[in-house]
Amino acid sequence: VEFRLFVKHIHSDLNYLAHILLSYPDNDEMLGNFLGDFVRKKDLLSLPESIQIGVNLHRVIDRYTDKHDSVKNSVEILKPKVGRYAGVAIDIINDHFLSQQWENYSSISLREFCDHFYFLLNRKKKILPTNLNQQVDLMIDHDFLMSTYDHHRLYKTMKHMERRTSFKSNFTGAISILKEKEKSLQANFNILFDDLITLCQKESEKSSTK
């Protein structure tokens, strides 16, 4: 399971699983939250309003996450080996932690959740941005939401990130740090994700009163 074909379109984050779960069970919001890194500002208004809500939520989550102390702490742990890409590596690792603790955050299985979202992507394919539409079948074939599930898949994902970055990087170096500092990194993730759940609940309340 790899990010082989679509990593070049991703800017600051690769924590797809987290973004989508934070919008569950609203299908349109889930899709929008996933699309946040693919939709350009000028194309946003062409999407249904219910999907725009998810895109905007994606950006709220990103801004909040970038400033969160737990993320900053995790980035500092990775920086000695990963350098400037430590923040991106943490996004990937945090999806790994989410998949490993899935039952703490979702009432349905991870497999059921992924299959539901793949079905949704296929159903909504016509409204996807062109750069994503052309790749979505291969992404689903690669079971992309599971690409951080275990250390083996995580390593393959990090390896492909190294091949795609503009500057020299050491994403795979994050794996050795993960093994050494797993408890600290996981604790940081748990604090972050609990705060993100609260944030998204508040954003949902705002949307419902508009």
C-alpha positions, 0 to 999 in steps of 0.5 A: 500500500503506497502513496506512489501516484498521488503524493506529489499533489499533497502539500502540508499533510497526509493524515487523510484518515484523521480528516475523514473520521473527524467528519464522520458520519456526514458523507459530504463533509467527509468528502470535503474534509478529504478534498482540502488539499486538492481543491483550489480556492477559485474552484471551491465555490463550484462544489455543493455547499455541504462539501464546501463545509468539509473543505473549510473544516479541513483548513481549520483543522490544519491551522489548529494542528500546526499550532498545537503544542503536542504537534510541536513537541512531536516535531522536535522529537523527529527533527534530529533525523527528519529535519524540515519534513518532520511536520509532514512525517508526524502527520503520517505517523499520527494516522498510524496511531489513529489506525492502531487505536481505531476502536477508541474513536469509532463505533465501526471497524476500520475496514468498514470505514475505509470501504464506505469512504471508497464507495463514496469516492466512486459515487462522487467521482464526477465532482472530484478535481481533475488531478484527483479524478484521474488517480482515484481508482488506483488510490482505492486499489492501493487501499490508501487509507490503510497505508500507515496501518503497520510499520511495514506499510508505514516504512513503504509510505515514508520511502516513497515520500523521500522519492517525491520531496524537492529537497533531500529528506530522511522520512524513513529515519522517522521509523527508528525514532517512532520505535524509540519514542513511541509512548511519547509520540502516541501520548502527543497524538492522543492529546491532539486528537481529543482536542480535534474532536472537541474543535470539530464539534464546535465547528459543527455547532457553528455550521448548524446555526448559520 
